[in-house]
Amino acid sequence: MPFSIVVGAQWGDEGKGRIVDLLASEAEIVARYSGGDNAGHTVSVGELTFKLHLLPSGIVHSHTTGLLGNGMVINPGVLLEEMERVQQTGVKISPDRLKISHAAHLITPGHIALDAAQESARGSQKIGTTKRGIGPAYTSKVTRSGLRTALLHSPDKLEIAVIEHINQVNDQLTSLDSEGSLNAEKIATDYCSYADILAPYITDVGLFAYKALVDGKSILAEGAQGTLLDLDHGTYPFVTSSTPTAPGALVGLGLGIGTAGRVIGVVKAFQTRVGEGPFPTELSGDMAERLRGTGENDWDEFGTTTGRPRRIGWLDAVLLRYAVRVNGISELAVTKLDILSGLKSLAICSRYRIGEQEYLDLPQGPADLSQFQAEYEPMSVWDDDLTSIRSWDQLPVQAREYITRIEDLTGLPVKIVSVGPERSQVIIR
């Protein structure tokens, strides 16, 4: 495993964190390459549950080094809080174990205020942003007015840059009829205090990763969100502001073409999404409530970052085939197969239809899915509790048929099946 990439093959929330945690046992370096704290990965280790928003999931393994790539946007206050929570569990976080790219961008209270004001101004056309400042931070990056983490090495320059940035944001907030303004001097002081702690962590992550690969070390890269939220290849405009697909790992870590070998696509045994946008296989009523859960458990279908209930649907093989193509996925990991136990009915969407025309693949990408009607294949159900099963042969025949049908519909092997949230609750094929 010289350089492997784990990607979400749906709208995010597929359970990438627990797959990264599993694979990180074989990796020396774990890396986040895109997004910010709008994503959440939940990892359960014994009685401990880690809810990670910025740190790579695999950093809970004591032998790994974690990287935050240049493709990320980072709220330093949130990062420091997360580092402290993780360290309270006994996991050591130090500059030797965590390295932050000098070219990643900072999220500020200005970006967060703009996010809320812009979403409010959209009215009925709202996107469903998490209001964490992610989009405005990437906007600053693209317009070449962003604040890079390299500034944390120069507090004097950082102070000037933050004050200028906040003053510009206040002008924008006024134009959006937003009430109140931000205190530029106070925010600059806060960010200089962050610099005192985080400066030793800032380095050239791309160079570090390159040298590690030359030395024969293994890197496991994880993105945030999922394929269908990719800025270019997702259900635009209901997408995130970054590139969570596998090619984004190269740009987001500063590595060249040809570096990556294994690309693991993580797919939930059913389909979920958070926020606005089209959802061809969406369910409602009792079945949706059954698959969503009550929210009493960490693995129920409620957003790790927002707490919002997720929308629920049957597995969509049309979108999954699309994800396989744009990511170059070489194998699949299916999560939450255990949740399907005891259902009265079960189905997979294998194709779309518009009138008499059938579509196995999307004619023009996933931006406009509202025109399609999902066509389903009924699947056999099972009642067995899967949570204690650890081998393929022990699964009920109907569960094996379900996984095999996913392989048939995608042309890829399913090499990992999770049957519960714990680190040990997996079947390796």
C-alpha atoms as one frame of an Amber mdcrd trajectory, in Angstrom:
protein
   0.000   0.000   0.000   2.432   2.769  -1.119  -0.251   5.418  -1.787  -3.906
   4.453  -1.360  -6.937   6.719  -1.489 -10.249   6.207   0.298 -13.153   8.062
  -1.313 -16.847   8.328  -0.597 -18.821   6.903  -3.512 -22.115   8.605  -2.602
 -23.083  11.942  -0.974 -20.685  11.480   1.913 -21.478   9.890   5.285 -20.658
   6.453   3.866 -18.581   5.439   6.867 -15.185   6.372   5.411 -13.795   7.051
   8.873 -14.138   3.477  10.075 -12.685   2.124   6.791  -9.728   4.513   7.048
  -9.288   3.464  10.665  -9.226  -0.178   9.560  -6.731   0.384   6.735  -4.570
   2.746   8.790  -3.304  -0.222  10.775  -1.180  -0.999   7.688  -0.208   2.606
   6.847   2.549   4.775   8.220   1.047   8.101   7.150  -2.619   9.151   7.043
  -3.669  12.287   5.191  -6.664  14.562   4.667  -6.545  16.273   1.285  -9.720
  18.365   0.937 -12.565  20.107   2.735 -12.788  21.550   6.213 -14.740  21.011
   9.406 -17.983  20.710   7.453 -17.234  16.987   7.313 -17.327  14.544  10.179
 -15.820  11.080  10.508 -16.833   8.842  13.407 -14.440   6.141  14.581 -15.304
   3.718  17.391 -12.457   2.022  19.261 -13.680  -0.083  22.158 -15.599   2.208
  24.492 -14.155   5.343  22.870 -15.870   7.162  20.016 -13.864   9.758  18.096
 -15.776  12.390  16.134 -13.164  13.929  13.859 -13.776  16.927  11.615 -10.267
  17.958  10.560  -7.785  15.388  11.825  -7.289  12.295   9.639  -9.261   9.344
  10.996  -6.212   7.116  11.126  -4.376   9.371  13.559  -5.990   7.505  16.456
  -3.440   4.766  15.668  -0.351   5.646  17.692   2.094   4.559  14.969   0.813
   6.933  12.256   1.774  10.449  11.205  -1.129  12.680  10.126  -1.090  15.200
   7.280  -3.480  18.079   6.545  -3.005  18.923   2.879  -2.979  22.128   0.896
  -6.417  21.292  -0.502  -8.001  21.890   2.909  -9.481  24.992   4.515  -8.824
  25.014   8.252 -10.485  26.835  11.115  -7.555  26.995  13.580  -9.800  27.380
  16.620 -11.780  24.271  15.690  -8.565  22.361  14.972  -7.084  23.202  18.363
 -10.286  22.148  20.143 -10.290  18.852  18.254  -6.624  18.232  19.020  -7.335
  18.800  22.720 -10.328  16.407  22.729  -8.305  13.688  21.060  -5.372  14.156
  23.418  -7.698  13.804  26.399  -8.267  10.188  25.294  -4.529   9.501  25.507
  -3.738   9.931  21.807  -0.627  12.104  21.461  -0.760  15.018  19.002   2.532
  16.836  18.419   4.458  18.415  15.494   6.171  15.054  15.057   2.804  13.336
  14.545   0.776  16.031  12.766   1.925  18.179   9.860  -0.142  20.974   8.283
   0.519  22.241   4.772   1.856  25.765   4.517  -0.473  26.196   1.512  -3.742
  25.232   3.218  -6.099  28.163   3.759  -7.457  29.557   7.008 -11.152  29.919
   7.791 -11.996  33.025   9.817 -15.106  34.304  11.622 -15.489  36.521   8.567
 -15.937  33.510   6.311 -18.448  32.020   8.744 -20.468  35.252   8.885 -20.476
  35.492   5.092 -21.595  31.866   4.805 -24.646  32.495   6.981 -25.501  35.818
   5.301 -25.181  34.423   1.786 -27.270  31.347   2.584 -29.965  33.551   4.110
 -29.959  35.781   1.031 -30.616  32.764  -1.219 -34.050  32.314   0.334 -35.870
  29.403  -1.294 -32.791  28.691  -3.426 -30.627  27.807  -0.427 -27.954  25.151
  -0.940 -28.000  23.645   2.541 -24.524  24.765   3.598 -23.280  23.828   7.067
 -22.477  27.525   7.654 -18.935  26.675   8.730 -17.380  29.201   6.333 -16.144
  26.574   3.898 -17.490  28.082   0.672 -16.362  31.666   1.423 -12.897  30.398
   2.407 -12.532  28.622  -0.920 -13.872  31.741  -2.627 -11.090  33.738  -0.975
  -8.612  31.149  -2.213  -9.859  31.311  -5.797  -9.942  35.128  -5.853  -6.362
  35.125  -4.483  -7.343  37.007  -1.356  -7.147  34.085   1.076  -5.046  33.640
   4.182  -2.644  30.702   3.977  -1.413  28.845   7.012   2.162  29.914   6.183
   1.170  33.247   7.766   1.187  31.506  11.146   4.999  31.684  10.984   4.819
  35.508  10.765   2.501  36.943  13.463   3.078  40.554  12.362   2.049  39.789
   8.784  -0.804  37.609  10.047  -2.221  40.418  12.175  -2.206  42.881   9.276
  -3.694  40.335   6.872  -6.513  39.346   9.251  -7.486  42.946   9.979  -7.573
  43.784   6.264  -9.595  40.642   5.546 -12.174  41.310   8.280 -12.593  44.932
   7.181 -13.332  43.702   3.658 -15.797  41.159   5.034 -17.607  43.864   7.000
 -18.133  45.767   3.741 -19.584  42.626   2.154 -21.861  41.988   5.122 -23.192
  45.534   4.829 -24.024  44.927   1.162 -25.903  41.758   2.186 -27.933  43.729
   4.760 -26.422  41.636   7.527 -26.793  43.089  11.005 -23.667  43.989  12.952
 -19.987  43.947  12.059 -16.990  41.930  13.203 -14.218  43.214  15.479 -11.144
  42.987  13.268  -8.608  43.714  16.024 -10.091  41.098  18.374 -10.084  38.435
  15.652  -6.510  39.289  14.689  -5.442  38.898  18.313  -7.135  35.498  18.486
  -5.402  34.324  15.324  -2.010  35.438  16.561  -2.617  33.332  19.678  -3.441
  30.366  17.440  -0.165  30.986  15.615   1.776  30.634  18.860   0.579  27.027
  19.137   0.218  25.911  15.529   3.314  27.418  13.876   5.519  24.381  14.672
   3.029  22.148  12.825   3.228  24.095   9.531   5.483  22.581   6.857   5.677
  21.607   3.181   3.372  18.590   3.333   3.851  17.787  -0.359   7.610  17.494
   0.075   7.160  15.415   3.236   4.769  13.038   1.453   7.006  12.763  -1.612
  10.080  11.892   0.426   8.063   9.378   2.429   7.002   7.571  -0.748  10.581
   7.617  -2.092  11.662   6.009   1.182   9.092   3.256   0.689   6.632   4.416
   3.338   2.891   3.932   2.877   0.359   6.774   2.754  -3.399   6.430   3.156
  -5.310   9.475   1.925  -8.889  10.340   2.884 -11.141  13.009   1.481 -14.117
  14.652   3.093 -17.719  14.307   1.844 -18.333  12.126  -1.226 -18.207  11.956
  -5.004 -21.686  13.387  -5.549 -20.718  16.521  -3.600 -17.660  17.204  -5.770
 -17.601  20.792  -7.038 -17.093  19.680 -10.663 -18.577  16.205 -10.734 -21.370
  16.314  -8.153 -25.054  17.301  -8.121 -24.234  20.951  -8.855 -25.108  23.431
  -7.361 -25.930  21.248  -4.333 -22.281  20.396  -3.792 -19.374  21.241  -1.534
 -16.681  23.761  -2.469 -13.793  21.347  -2.904 -12.733  18.172  -4.718 -13.437
  15.071  -2.600 -12.914  12.715  -5.557  -9.719  10.651  -5.848  -7.882  12.944
  -8.305  -8.250  15.676  -5.673  -5.867  13.721  -3.443  -2.990  14.431  -5.815
  -3.682  18.162  -6.035  -4.683  18.382  -2.367  -1.464  16.829  -1.128   0.958
  18.085  -3.766   1.755  14.731  -5.370   2.135  13.886  -9.049   0.158  11.762
 -11.499   0.963   8.092 -11.247   1.520   8.200  -7.508  -1.731   6.539  -6.509
  -2.267   2.818  -6.761  -5.234   1.496  -4.796  -8.484   3.512  -4.766 -11.075
   2.212  -2.305 -14.627   3.433  -2.837 -16.751   3.384   0.312 -20.468   2.889
  -0.253 -23.241   2.508   2.276 -25.532  -0.501   1.789 -28.295   2.039   1.199
 -28.216   5.708   0.178 -28.240   8.884   2.272 -27.652  12.581   1.827 -27.788
  15.724   3.964 -29.109  19.044   2.738 -30.879  20.132  -0.398 -30.763  18.645
  -3.896 -32.152  15.801  -6.021 -32.333  12.246  -4.677 -33.882   9.738  -7.160
 -34.152   6.792  -4.741 -35.321   8.756  -1.688 -37.675   6.985   0.709 -40.167
   8.422   3.165 -42.402   7.109   5.912 -41.754   4.061   8.073 -38.985   2.587
   5.911 -36.979   5.817   5.981 -37.436   6.085   9.747 -36.361   2.476  10.209
 -33.124   2.946   8.230 -32.366   6.338   9.768 -32.600   5.199  13.381 -33.591
   7.317  16.339 -30.423   9.344  16.815 -29.725   7.658  20.139 -26.680   5.841
  18.714 -23.544   7.341  17.174 -24.075   5.284  14.020 -27.653   6.437  13.391
 -28.249   8.586  10.310 -27.785  12.054  11.733 -25.009  14.393  10.591 -21.771
  14.150  12.600 -21.138  17.863  12.092 -24.654  19.342  11.978 -26.833  16.783
  13.764 -29.324  17.089  10.913 -31.349  13.944  10.093 -30.131  12.452   6.844
 -32.396  11.779   3.904 -32.691   8.053   3.182 -33.060   5.967   0.031 -32.316
   2.651  -1.631 -28.844   2.014  -3.031 -28.429   3.709  -6.433 -26.230   1.680
  -8.798 -26.447   4.285 -11.580 -24.764   6.861  -9.362 -22.389   4.239  -8.004
 -21.184   3.350 -11.503 -20.653   7.055 -12.111 -18.559   7.304  -8.935 -16.485
   4.306 -10.021 -15.698   6.034 -13.314 -14.772   9.517 -12.105 -12.644   8.218
  -9.229 -10.976   5.274 -10.928 -12.122   3.087  -8.027 -10.402  -0.296  -7.939
 -12.420  -1.932  -5.152 -15.411  -1.287  -2.926 -16.033  -1.316   0.803 -19.718
  -1.687   1.754 -20.753  -0.359   5.144 -23.831  -0.832   7.325 -24.941  -4.128
   5.817 -26.183  -5.055   9.296 -28.775  -2.255   9.193 -30.632  -4.068   6.401
 -31.369  -7.093   8.596 -35.053  -7.548   9.406 -36.455  -5.348   6.636 -39.755
  -6.400   5.080 -38.585  -5.357   1.614 -35.295  -4.457  -0.044 -34.350  -3.083
  -3.458 -31.484  -1.712  -5.540 -31.897   0.913  -8.247 -30.143  -0.565 -11.299
 -31.176   1.975 -13.966 -33.094   5.181 -14.634 -35.994   5.863 -16.945 -37.430
   8.891 -18.732 -40.622   7.761 -20.437 -39.706   4.757 -22.573 -35.974   5.513
 -22.544 -33.790   3.568 -20.093 -30.418   4.755 -18.836 -27.743   2.585 -17.271
 -25.449   5.607 -17.080 -25.940   9.343 -16.747 -26.058  11.093 -20.139 -24.831
  14.464 -18.790 -23.613  13.896 -15.265 -25.614  14.107 -12.045 -26.456  17.842
 -11.981 -30.102  17.332 -13.034 -31.398  14.094 -11.555 -34.970  15.317 -11.096
 -35.932  14.208 -14.601 -35.164  10.534 -13.934 -37.365   7.839 -12.468 -35.506
   5.129 -10.569 -36.040   1.551 -11.758 -35.629  -1.045  -9.006 -34.601  -4.666
  -8.689 -36.223  -6.355  -5.664 -33.756  -8.195  -3.453 -34.352 -11.032  -0.981
 -34.475 -10.031   2.690 -32.978 -11.693   5.757 -33.680 -11.582   9.493 -30.306
 -12.701  10.864 -28.296 -10.390  13.122 -25.003  -9.817  11.273 -23.095  -7.916
  13.940 -21.146 -10.913  15.264 -20.310 -12.410  11.836 -16.658 -12.159  10.719
 -16.464 -14.345   7.616 -18.149 -14.254   4.214 -19.413 -17.825   4.411 -21.256
 -17.121   7.665 -23.424 -14.408   6.094 -26.980 -15.381   5.174 -27.207 -16.343
   1.519 -29.520 -13.356   0.874 -26.922 -10.930   2.273 -24.241 -12.507   0.087
 -26.542 -12.161  -2.922 -26.993  -8.483  -2.124 -23.224  -7.877  -2.078 -22.714
 -10.000  -5.185 -25.337  -7.974  -7.027 -23.438  -4.772  -6.176 -20.347  -6.380
  -7.694 -22.301  -7.336 -10.835 -23.724  -3.830 -11.237 -20.355  -2.100 -10.825
 -17.892  -4.627 -12.229 -15.767  -4.284  -9.090 -14.979  -6.574  -6.157 -16.372
  -5.769  -2.721 -13.369  -6.528  -0.528 -14.583  -5.089   2.786 -18.033  -5.435
   4.372 -18.807  -3.761   7.684 -21.451  -5.259   9.968 -21.283  -2.769  12.839
 -19.561   0.401  14.018 -16.729  -1.204  15.981 -13.239  -1.550  14.554 -13.543
  -5.370  14.661 -16.975  -5.616  13.021 -15.773  -6.188   9.473 -15.556  -8.992
   6.965 -12.410  -8.964   4.814 -12.716 -10.848   1.516
